[in-house]
Amino acid sequence: MADLNVPPRRPRDDRGWDGSPHPHPDGYRDNAMPYAGPGGYAAPAPAASGPQWVGPDGFAGGYPQPSGGYAPPPGPGLPNLDDEDEPRRGRRRALVALGGAAVVAGGAALGLSPQIRGLFSDDPVAGDATGTVVTDGTAARPSGQQPSTVRTYTEQNESYMGSRAGAALKRNAPAGGRIFASPAAAAAATQVTVKTVLAKDPIRHLASRVTFGPTPRVLADIKRLGIDDWLREQLQPEKIAPTKAELKLAELPTLKLSPTQLRDQRDQLNERGAQPERETVDATIARQIWSDRQLFEVMVDFWNDFLHVAADFDGGEIYRNSFDQDVIRKHALGSYPEMLVAANRHPALLIYLNQTDSRKDAVNENLARENLELYSVGVDGGYTEKDVRQAALLQTGRGVADGKYVFHADRHYLGKVKILGFSHANNSADPKAADKVIDAYIRYIALHPSTAGYVARNLATRFVSDTPPKSLVDRLAKAYTTNKGQIRPVLATLFSSSEFWASVGQKVRRPMEYLVATYRSLGVGPEASAGFEGDKRRTPFAQGLRQIQDKMRELGHYPMGKPTPDGYADVYVAWTSAGTMVDGWNEAGDLVGGWRKQFTYVKPEKLVAKPPATAGAYVDALAQRLVHQKLSAKEKALVLGVAGVSAGTRVDATFNGAIAAVARTILASPQHHLR
């Protein structure tokens, strides 16, 4: 359920940038309290004699378990919030009837809490990490055991799709297909056979999947350029001019500041009410709504879930924007191996996953584990606990100083390692040479066959179906391997595959996607409404973006929002929450009414240029404008019922005063929930 993805509320969210105290004289520290698993944050501990293995909850402490290993101290974990508001009667009943049709299969999926990792305290054999003494583990977690049996994070999408609702979805998914010479050829030759309420229009389908929501302009551009040329343009975002809203991002003062500048200008930014990590999220939301580089933004969101670093970690205010610019956006349509190498050299990831605490005499396994489990081969990708621990030894020495990546040679383990087929003597005292060995290992796992399959499956899940056909996953994995991890050729293969074009109606918008699509559908503009006065500390645009972000936080889904490194689930059954759905409809109603005065709106009676004179024809025209197709007869009757009229009733441009309610109801339809 969506509520299971709501991160813990941080006290400083609604105040200035006055984060937790830092021990360094300049008010900051590089070893900020990073992510430490679902139980909270890891506390530093004094070094012990000999190597100490450090798990997600700190040094070997906690509570001994009968089976061996330790469990962390009890803590609140993630809140499990139940929906409290009952749907109101009257018009909301019609919304529920319409929106409920978007539910492809019934039943709510329960989130799976991460399992607690055991902690290690074995002494390694100096100079050879491949020996059994180093990696025998504990009785609870023997080193040779497959991680899937001791996993901390399940492969989220797969775990949700194992439910009864997931099984129902699988029965309505295309089973296989083939590749064509081009996306346009694939679109022309593919017949849509699945049951769906969406129009089987390839142009609408492409716009729904490759953007954050079709608009009349996007649909016209695809028709004008043709499918192939439009996709070719989207795959070269650097050639697409920034929009007016993207230029207005200059109103977010922290976006162009380096980590060093953010530290130096902390007091001034506080006075202006700027919160760097939240402005990074604000900017992402603005680009999703208003950028013309839509495929690029969809891929940025994909990688923010796949190679996830939460915005709200202690250190995010300094480093998260740099991670967004220098890792995710730099490589979003480029090379994934280079993205993973860059991530493993970036302070944000090193702090978030405790790598700054890892040294040869006190080895922290967090980053080494997630590099394998989440960021490359996947939990069932073939590695063992022994591989995790050898990778953790190899990656010692990487850290942060003065806001920048550093390699501490004196903290780095020297000795032979063998990880998932990668082996190296790792015996050079030269810091540059030792650091390059780690890069070589990262590239190795990024190009591993299991990584190719894992990336392919996640891309197919994002763009095609919650249950992507194996034929497509295999084809994408081959393209990934052949092109050495380059993403553009993989996407070109995806869009030239019949499975993509056959999957109309097979994806449901997650809460954030629903909200962004609603802004786009209604043509909301980034300028302030006439007469709006802000708080004088931030511009109306900046204030409006923060309000959107706060609404997304209420929905439990916003960019870079999940506190744990597994990112958000990308399948429908993970988000089946009636409360979240109704909250989204309420926001749609506010937008139809133009209540967020930080932006400009098309008046609901102006959405259709020449409104028909009868209610039935008006509903058809308004549906075409908002969801780009007509509604079914049953859905149309529900919409007319909201206004209390019949299809033949004569209406004016305001739908006899009911236009806002009618527009909101159409935005609650399955045609708007599906993408």
BELVENNOR-V396789 format. One record per residue. RES is the residue in one small letter. SS is DSSP state (a for helix, b for strand, c for the rest). PHI is phi in whole degrees, -180 to 180 (NA if undefined). NEAR is the number of other ideal C-beta (glycine too) atoms within 8 Angstrom. Layout:
BEGIN
RES,SS,PHI,NEAR
RES,SS,PHI,NEAR
END
This chain:
BEGIN
m,c,NA,12
a,a,-59,14
d,a,-64,14
l,a,-69,10
n,a,-96,13
v,c,-74,10
p,c,-74,10
p,c,-58,7
r,c,-77,5
r,c,-93,6
p,a,-56,5
r,a,-86,10
d,a,-57,8
d,a,-105,3
r,c,-119,6
g,c,-72,8
w,c,-85,11
d,c,-126,6
g,c,-62,7
s,c,-61,5
p,c,-62,3
h,c,-121,9
p,c,-78,4
h,c,-73,8
p,c,-57,3
d,c,-84,5
g,c,88,7
y,c,-132,10
r,c,-142,7
d,c,-82,13
n,c,-92,10
a,c,-62,12
m,c,-63,8
p,c,-91,15
y,b,-59,13
a,c,-136,13
g,c,92,16
p,c,-66,7
g,c,-85,11
g,c,138,8
y,b,-115,8
a,c,-77,14
a,c,-93,5
p,c,-67,6
a,c,-135,7
p,c,-65,3
a,c,-66,7
a,c,-100,8
s,c,-73,2
g,c,79,6
p,c,-69,10
q,b,-116,12
w,b,-89,13
v,b,-114,16
g,b,-95,14
p,c,-64,10
d,c,-108,16
g,b,98,11
f,c,-69,9
a,c,-55,11
g,c,-148,8
g,c,68,11
y,b,-120,7
p,b,-61,6
q,c,-112,10
p,c,-56,4
s,c,-85,6
g,c,102,9
g,c,80,12
y,b,-134,12
a,b,-112,7
p,c,-72,12
p,c,-59,7
p,c,-63,3
g,c,-151,7
p,c,-71,5
g,c,63,7
l,c,-83,11
p,c,-68,8
n,c,-113,6
l,c,-98,6
d,c,-87,5
d,c,-67,9
e,c,-103,4
d,c,-84,6
e,c,-83,3
p,c,-58,10
r,c,-72,5
r,c,-78,5
g,c,83,5
r,a,-64,8
r,a,-63,11
r,a,-60,9
a,a,-67,12
l,a,-62,14
v,a,-63,11
a,a,-62,9
l,a,-73,14
g,a,-64,13
g,a,-62,7
a,a,-68,10
a,a,-74,10
v,c,-76,7
v,c,-70,8
a,c,-140,11
g,c,-78,5
g,c,98,9
a,c,-100,7
a,c,-88,12
l,c,-91,6
g,c,-69,8
l,c,-98,6
s,c,-71,7
p,c,-60,10
q,c,-74,7
i,c,-83,10
r,c,-81,11
g,c,-75,14
l,c,-116,14
f,c,-115,12
s,c,-147,6
d,c,-75,11
d,c,-93,5
p,c,-79,10
v,c,-81,8
a,c,-61,5
g,b,85,7
d,b,-154,9
a,c,-78,17
t,c,-87,9
g,c,-70,9
t,a,-72,6
v,a,-62,9
v,a,-64,14
t,a,-118,13
d,c,-71,8
g,b,72,14
t,c,-126,9
a,c,-62,6
a,c,-77,10
r,c,-139,13
p,b,-63,9
s,c,-64,12
g,c,-83,6
q,c,-71,11
q,b,-67,7
p,a,-58,14
s,a,-62,7
t,a,-91,6
v,c,-132,13
r,c,-63,10
t,c,-97,11
y,c,-118,12
t,c,-71,8
e,c,-73,9
q,a,-53,13
n,a,-59,14
e,a,-64,8
s,a,-66,9
y,a,-66,13
m,a,-73,13
g,c,-79,7
s,c,-79,10
r,a,-63,7
a,a,-63,13
g,a,-63,16
a,a,-63,10
a,a,-66,11
l,a,-64,15
k,a,-60,9
r,c,-70,6
n,c,-111,9
a,c,-113,14
p,c,-63,12
a,c,-90,5
g,c,-165,8
g,c,178,12
r,c,-151,7
i,b,-101,9
f,c,-119,11
a,c,-69,4
s,c,-158,8
p,a,-59,13
a,a,-63,9
a,a,-65,10
a,a,-64,16
a,a,-63,11
a,a,-69,7
a,a,-93,7
t,c,-95,11
q,c,-100,4
v,c,-86,9
t,c,-112,5
v,c,-73,12
k,c,-79,4
t,c,-161,10
v,c,-86,9
l,c,-76,12
a,c,-65,8
k,c,-87,8
d,c,-110,7
p,a,-62,11
i,a,-69,10
r,a,-64,13
h,a,-61,12
l,a,-61,15
a,a,-64,14
s,a,-70,12
r,a,-91,11
v,a,-96,12
t,c,-125,13
f,c,-85,11
g,c,148,13
p,c,-63,11
t,c,-130,11
p,a,-55,6
r,a,-68,6
v,a,-61,11
l,a,-61,13
a,a,-67,8
d,a,-65,9
i,a,-65,13
k,a,-64,7
r,a,-72,6
l,a,-85,8
g,c,92,8
i,a,-58,12
d,a,-64,9
d,a,-70,8
w,a,-65,12
l,a,-65,13
r,a,-59,8
e,a,-67,10
q,a,-66,13
l,c,-79,11
q,c,-126,8
p,a,-63,10
e,a,-64,4
k,a,-94,5
i,c,-94,10
a,c,-66,4
p,c,-67,6
t,c,-83,9
k,a,-59,8
a,a,-66,13
e,a,-66,11
l,a,-68,8
k,a,-72,11
l,a,-63,11
a,a,-60,7
e,a,-77,9
l,c,-97,12
p,c,-67,9
t,c,-92,13
l,c,-62,11
k,c,-96,4
l,c,-92,10
s,c,-77,7
p,a,-54,11
t,a,-64,9
q,a,-66,8
l,a,-62,15
r,a,-68,12
d,a,-69,6
q,c,-104,9
r,a,-56,10
d,a,-65,6
q,a,-63,7
l,a,-67,13
n,a,-61,11
e,a,-62,7
r,c,-88,9
g,c,76,9
a,c,-83,12
q,c,-126,11
p,a,-55,16
e,a,-67,12
r,a,-78,11
e,a,-68,15
t,a,-61,15
v,a,-67,14
d,a,-55,14
a,a,-64,12
t,a,-64,15
i,a,-62,15
a,a,-60,16
r,a,-67,14
q,a,-62,12
i,a,-78,12
w,a,-116,10
s,c,-70,14
d,c,-85,6
r,c,-89,10
q,a,-69,12
l,a,-61,14
f,a,-59,12
e,a,-67,13
v,a,-62,12
m,a,-71,12
v,a,-60,13
d,a,-65,11
f,a,-59,11
w,a,-69,12
n,a,-66,13
d,a,-86,9
f,a,-77,11
l,c,-109,11
h,c,-86,12
v,c,-129,14
a,c,-64,15
a,c,-72,13
d,c,-94,10
f,c,-115,14
d,c,-73,9
g,c,132,13
g,a,-62,15
e,a,-64,11
i,a,-93,13
y,a,-112,14
r,a,-69,16
n,a,-66,14
s,a,-64,12
f,a,-62,14
d,a,-60,12
q,a,-77,9
d,a,-91,9
v,a,-117,15
i,a,-69,13
r,a,-69,9
k,a,-63,10
h,a,-118,13
a,c,-58,12
l,c,-115,11
g,c,-110,10
s,b,-102,10
y,a,-69,12
p,a,-55,12
e,a,-70,10
m,a,-63,16
l,a,-68,16
v,a,-63,12
a,a,-62,12
a,a,-62,13
n,c,-75,15
r,c,-110,8
h,c,-100,14
p,a,-55,15
a,a,-59,14
l,a,-70,14
l,a,-64,16
i,a,-78,17
y,a,-56,14
l,c,-110,12
n,c,68,16
q,a,-65,14
t,a,-66,12
d,a,-91,11
s,c,-91,16
r,b,-143,12
k,c,-62,12
d,c,-101,9
a,b,-155,13
v,b,-89,16
n,b,-99,12
e,c,-93,14
n,a,-55,15
l,a,-65,16
a,a,-58,13
r,a,-68,12
e,a,-69,11
n,a,-57,15
l,a,-87,17
e,a,-76,12
l,c,-113,12
y,c,-104,10
s,c,-144,13
v,c,-75,12
g,c,90,12
v,c,-63,10
d,c,-107,9
g,c,-83,13
g,c,110,6
y,c,-86,10
t,b,-123,10
e,a,-60,14
k,a,-62,10
d,a,-62,11
v,a,-58,14
r,a,-72,18
q,a,-69,15
a,a,-64,15
a,a,-63,16
l,a,-63,15
l,a,-61,16
q,c,-85,14
t,c,-62,13
g,c,105,16
r,b,-81,16
g,b,-160,14
v,b,-135,12
a,b,-146,7
d,c,54,5
g,c,79,13
k,b,-130,9
y,b,-66,10
v,b,-138,8
f,b,-117,12
h,c,-94,10
a,a,-62,9
d,a,-73,5
r,a,-100,10
h,c,-87,13
y,c,-73,11
l,c,-109,10
g,b,153,11
k,b,-62,12
v,b,-133,15
k,b,-143,9
i,b,-133,13
l,c,51,12
g,c,94,7
f,b,-88,11
s,b,-132,8
h,b,-158,10
a,c,-66,4
n,c,48,13
n,c,-121,7
s,c,-88,8
a,c,-83,6
d,c,-73,6
p,a,-56,10
k,a,-65,7
a,a,-66,8
a,a,-64,16
d,a,-65,11
k,a,-66,8
v,a,-63,12
i,a,-64,12
d,a,-58,10
a,a,-62,10
y,a,-65,14
i,a,-62,13
r,a,-64,11
y,a,-61,11
i,a,-71,16
a,a,-68,13
l,c,-106,11
h,c,-64,13
p,a,-55,7
s,a,-67,12
t,a,-66,15
a,a,-56,13
g,a,-68,12
y,a,-69,12
v,a,-63,14
a,a,-60,17
r,a,-64,11
n,a,-70,12
l,a,-65,13
a,a,-66,16
t,a,-68,13
r,a,-68,9
f,a,-99,9
v,c,-118,15
s,c,-161,13
d,c,-64,15
t,c,-126,9
p,c,-65,13
p,c,-63,15
k,a,-60,7
s,a,-59,11
l,a,-72,16
v,a,-58,13
d,a,-63,10
r,a,-66,12
l,a,-69,15
a,a,-63,13
k,a,-64,9
a,a,-64,13
y,a,-62,14
t,a,-67,10
t,a,-60,7
n,c,-99,9
k,c,53,8
g,c,83,11
q,b,-73,10
i,a,-86,12
r,a,-56,9
p,a,-63,10
v,a,-67,15
l,a,-66,13
a,a,-61,11
t,a,-65,12
l,a,-60,14
f,a,-74,12
s,c,-96,12
s,b,-100,15
s,a,-65,12
e,a,-59,16
f,a,-63,13
w,a,-75,13
a,c,-85,13
s,c,-97,13
v,c,-54,12
g,c,80,10
q,c,-93,12
k,c,-126,12
v,b,-107,10
r,c,-66,11
r,c,-74,10
p,a,-54,14
m,a,-62,11
e,a,-66,11
y,a,-63,12
l,a,-65,14
v,a,-63,13
a,a,-61,13
t,a,-68,15
y,a,-58,12
r,a,-68,14
s,a,-64,13
l,c,-84,12
g,c,67,9
v,c,-63,11
g,b,-104,7
p,c,-80,12
e,c,-85,7
a,c,-77,12
s,c,-67,10
a,c,-58,4
g,c,86,5
f,c,-70,9
e,c,-121,3
g,c,-90,11
d,c,-93,6
k,c,72,3
r,c,-95,6
r,c,-132,11
t,c,-71,8
p,a,-55,11
f,a,-61,14
a,a,-64,12
q,a,-65,12
g,a,-65,13
l,a,-62,13
r,a,-65,11
q,a,-66,10
i,a,-63,13
q,a,-59,13
d,a,-62,8
k,a,-65,10
m,a,-63,15
r,a,-63,10
e,a,-61,7
l,a,-78,14
g,c,81,13
h,c,-153,12
y,c,-151,11
p,c,-56,12
m,c,60,14
g,c,-91,16
k,c,-71,11
p,c,-72,10
t,c,-93,10
p,c,-78,12
d,c,-86,9
g,c,68,10
y,c,-78,10
a,c,-66,9
d,c,-118,12
v,c,-126,12
y,a,-58,11
v,a,-67,16
a,a,-79,16
w,a,-125,13
t,c,-82,11
s,c,-132,12
a,a,-63,8
g,a,-62,11
t,a,-65,15
m,a,-63,9
v,a,-66,13
d,a,-62,10
g,a,-64,13
w,a,-64,14
n,a,-62,8
e,a,-65,11
a,a,-60,12
g,a,-63,10
d,a,-64,9
l,a,-72,14
v,a,-59,12
g,c,-81,8
g,c,69,9
w,c,-79,6
r,c,-85,10
k,c,-73,10
q,c,-70,12
f,c,-126,13
t,b,-111,8
y,c,-137,11
v,c,-86,7
k,c,-59,7
p,a,-57,11
e,a,-74,9
k,a,-103,8
l,c,-62,12
v,c,-102,10
a,c,-60,3
k,c,-127,4
p,c,-62,10
p,c,-63,9
a,c,-87,7
t,b,-112,11
a,a,-61,15
g,a,-62,11
a,a,-67,10
y,a,-65,15
v,a,-60,15
d,a,-59,12
a,a,-67,11
l,a,-70,13
a,a,-64,16
q,a,-61,10
r,a,-73,9
l,a,-93,13
v,a,-121,12
h,c,66,11
q,c,-170,11
k,c,-78,8
l,c,-87,14
s,c,-71,7
a,a,-60,6
k,a,-66,6
e,a,-66,14
k,a,-63,15
a,a,-64,8
l,a,-64,12
v,a,-65,17
l,a,-63,13
g,a,-65,8
v,a,-60,12
a,a,-85,13
g,c,71,5
v,c,-131,10
s,c,-102,7
a,c,-62,11
g,c,-90,7
t,c,-63,9
r,b,-78,6
v,c,-133,13
d,c,-97,6
a,c,-63,7
t,c,-90,10
f,c,55,13
n,c,56,9
g,c,92,5
a,c,-108,12
i,a,-61,11
a,a,-64,10
a,a,-66,10
v,a,-67,15
a,a,-63,13
r,a,-62,13
t,a,-66,15
i,a,-62,16
l,c,-73,14
a,c,-94,12
s,c,-75,17
p,a,-61,11
q,a,-64,14
h,a,-94,15
h,a,-76,11
l,b,-84,14
r,c,-135,9
END
